[in-house]
Amino acid sequence: MIRGIQQSLLGSILADMLLVLGCALFFGGLVHRQKEQRFSKVAAHMTSALSLMAFMGILFPSVLQFTHTQMHTLKSELALSRISSCIILIGYGSFLFFQIKSKPILYISVDEAKDNGEEDSDEEEPREITQWEAIGWVAILTCWMSVLSAYLGDRIQEVSDSMNMQVGYISVILIPSVRNASEHASAVMFAMKDKLDLTLGVAIGSSTQISMFVIPFFAVAGWIVGKPMDLNFHVFETTILLTTVLVVAFMLQDGKSNCFKGFILILCYLIIAASFFVHSK
């Protein structure tokens, strides 16, 4: 079910970048109407650059197939996807190293935060659960999600037929919207507490992880087990991903947020949902 994997991962990226981030900015702007919310422009630019790099890896195999300029049909796209996946994984590993070593520069609020006082940034909220309890819950929920994922993969065609919906719409829109509910809630909560750097870490950070680690990792894993998992997401999905990355990068370029920006991102997601509703593949 390679096509289903691609659509599901694409849907997660779209939901994180548009729906999750849009709702967070919208409700955060409503709660803090009297002031302008700000976040680190450096971190936003970094994640936007990483998203564009991952998009390059997805774009070129699709363009190669669409223009019929490959040297060997299917084999050239697959080889390019595997090479690009390895390069993207190296880039993601370098980003993690750079992020850890440069954390005081990248993820401490910019100069405007100094004017808001350093007391708020130094406050730590009390822990709800201990570290080992958190690890235990993650392990339990991961096992349970694996069972549900296997069941869903076996039944998705039946659901599509019974609801008279395309499998692509279910995979790209419905499933990621539900699956990202926890990220959605936490991103909105952080935005309402005026912690937009954490909100971006949840929404944009998750989409960056999927595009720069999960997708290329699956391509490499398919290479190892002999499955033709490539980065060719077809022209329709690739175009949607391009416009999404550009819109989000444009919205985050000034390091400021308001409820209108969030509303625009939500509307963009609704347009994409409508597009996949009438998309046949």
Secondary structure, 3 states (H helix, E strand, C coil): CHHHHHHHHHHHHHHHHHHHHHHHHHHHHHHCCCCCEECCHHHHHHHHHHHHHHHHHHHHHHHHHHHCCCCCCCHHHHHHHHHHHHHHHHHHHHHHHHHHHCHHHHCCCCHHHHHCCCHHHHCCCCCCCCHHHHHHHHHHHHHHHHHHHHHHHHHHHHHHHHHCCCHHHHHHHHHHHHHCHHHHHHHHHHHHCCCHHHHHHHHHHHHHHHHHHHHHHHHHHHHHHCCCCCCCCHHHHHHHHHHHHHHHHHHHCCCEECHHHHHHHHHHHHHHHHHHHCCCC
